[in-house]
Amino acid sequence: MLWDALADLLGTAATAAIVGRAARRALPRSPELGELRIARVDREYGYVLPGSFERTEGPPPALRNLLDEIRPLLVELTGQVALRHLQRVPELREWAAASPVAAA
């Protein structure tokens, strides 16, 4: 959902850059993010999630760490624009509305 909503607003190339950077920043806390694959396919970027994401009930800790890194990047790059856009997605509303953490 997050990928699709960001790609709607920013395009897949920018979404890939943001998610990739956030994954690299979260990698020390969540080594399974090393399995996250982002690649260009037919002029669009796509992703493959780590297998551990499929084997959990609720959001896995690695996903929470990834989201914690995405928020400050979005604020740094777009101000509140992207977070306001994401608040329109019911499943992302609570996360997007949370106070952003200052970018490191």
N, C-alpha and C positions, 0 to 999 in steps of 0.2 A: 504494500500500500504506500509506504513512504517513497519508494523508488518511483512509482507511477505518479504520485502527486508532485514530487520534485521535478520529474521529467516533463510533466505538463507545464510547469512554471518556467523551468530553466533550460530544458532540453536534456537529452541523454548524455551528451559530452560533459556538461557542467555537473550533472548529477553524478556521473562516474568519477569525476575529479574529486568532488566533495566526499562521497562515500569512501573512495579509496584513501584519501588523506585521513579521514576519521578512523578508518580501519587500521592504518599504520600507527596512528597515535594511541589507539586502544590495544594494539597487539601485545605490549608488555603485560597488560592485565588479563588479556584473553587470547592466549596463543592459538586457539582454534580459529580466530579471525584470519590466520595465515592461509586457511582453506577457502576463504572468500575469493571468488574469481570474478573479475570484471573485465569484459572484453568487447571489442567492436565486432559486430556481426551485421553484415549487409547495411552499412552506413549508420547503424544505430548501436548504442552500447547496451549491454545486458549484463546479467550477473548470475552466478550460481552460489547459493548459500552453503555454508559448512554443513556437513551431515548432522552435526550435533544440534542444529537448529530444528531439525525434524523430529528429534527424539525426546523433546521436552514438552511438558504441559505448561502453558504460559510462556512469557518471554524468557529465553535463556539469559543467563548473566552476561554472556558475550554480546548479545543484542543490546542489552541495557547499557553496556560500556560503549558500544558503537554509537548509540543514540546520545549518550553523554558527550561524545566528541563531535557529533554532527551539529548539535544545537549552537555551540559557540562559533563554529565555522559559518553557519547560516547567518548568524547575527553580524559577524565580521563582514561578510560579503554583501548582505542584503538589508541590514538593519532588521526591522521587524516584518518586512514584506513577506518573506518566505514562511515565517512562523504563522503569520495571519492566514496565509493561503492554506497551510497545513491544518489550521484549526477548523477548516470547513469539512475535513474528513472526520466523520464521527469517531473512528477508531484511533485517530491521532490527536484529537482535540485536547485531551488532558495533557499529553506530553508536550504539545506545541504551546499550550497556554502557560505551562510552568515557567517560572522566572528563569531566564537564560543565565547560564554560568558564564563568567567573564572568560574570554578567550585567553589561552595560555600563550 
